[in-house]
Amino acid sequence: MVSIERQTHTIDAEGKALGRMATEIAVLLRGKQRPTYMHHKDEGDFVIVKNLDKVKITGKKLDDKIYYRHSTYLGHLKKTPMKKIPLEKVLRMAVMGMLPKNRLRAEQIKRLTVE
């Protein structure tokens, strides 16, 4: 078995749009930039995000966007506006939504670090 040499990518979030940065991070975590990419193997790199507090959130998302979660009990739908959730968690949820929904996702999201 050949071991993978994982690189570390540092992304400066200052002035970047949240969603566009999340897609860039998802590509790096999956390893889609490598010529040896295979969708069933975890060959992605490490990603470090800096200056997340200076990220650009476009439009009125900060006030209007609502995240939903359900406790599985009838009538227990929880609503949380975006401005009450820490930016690190918002970024992590955005990236998680772009990763494949299988066993690889847990390993890939561990390589994301926010400073």
Backbone hydrogen bonds, N-H to C=O, Kabsch-Sander energy under -0.5 kcal/mol:
donor,donor_aa,acceptor,acceptor_aa,energy
6,R,4,I,-0.9
9,H,7,Q,-0.5
9,H,46,F,-2.7
11,I,9,H,-0.5
11,I,48,I,-3.2
13,A,11,I,-0.7
13,A,50,K,-2.8
15,G,54,K,-2.0
16,K,13,A,-1.8
18,L,56,K,-1.5
21,M,17,A,-2.0
22,A,18,L,-2.0
23,T,19,G,-1.9
24,E,20,R,-1.6
25,I,21,M,-2.2
26,A,22,A,-2.4
27,V,23,T,-2.0
28,L,24,E,-1.8
29,L,25,I,-2.6
30,R,26,A,-1.9
31,G,27,V,-1.5
32,K,27,V,-1.7
34,R,31,G,-1.5
37,Y,34,R,-1.3
41,K,38,M,-1.7
43,E,30,R,-0.8
43,E,41,K,-1.0
45,D,28,L,-2.3
46,F,7,Q,-2.7
47,V,111,R,-2.3
48,I,9,H,-3.0
49,V,113,T,-2.8
50,K,11,I,-2.8
54,K,51,N,-1.5
55,V,52,L,-1.6
56,K,16,K,-2.9
57,I,55,V,-0.6
58,T,56,K,-0.6
61,K,58,T,-1.1
63,D,60,K,-0.8
64,D,60,K,-2.9
65,K,61,K,-2.1
67,Y,80,T,-3.0
69,R,78,K,-1.8
71,S,76,H,-1.4
76,H,73,Y,-1.9
78,K,69,R,-3.3
78,K,76,H,-0.6
80,T,67,Y,-2.3
82,M,65,K,-2.2
83,K,62,L,-1.1
84,K,81,P,-1.5
85,I,82,M,-1.3
89,K,86,P,-0.5
90,V,86,P,-1.9
91,L,87,L,-2.6
92,R,88,E,-2.2
93,M,89,K,-2.4
94,A,90,V,-2.1
95,V,91,L,-2.5
96,M,92,R,-2.5
97,G,93,M,-1.8
98,M,94,A,-0.6
98,M,95,V,-1.2
99,L,95,V,-0.7
99,L,96,M,-0.7
102,N,100,P,-1.8
105,R,102,N,-1.2
106,A,102,N,-0.5
107,E,103,R,-0.7
108,Q,104,L,-2.3
109,I,105,R,-2.5
110,K,106,A,-0.8
111,R,108,Q,-1.2
112,L,109,I,-1.4
113,T,47,V,-2.6
113,T,111,R,-0.5
115,E,49,V,-3.1
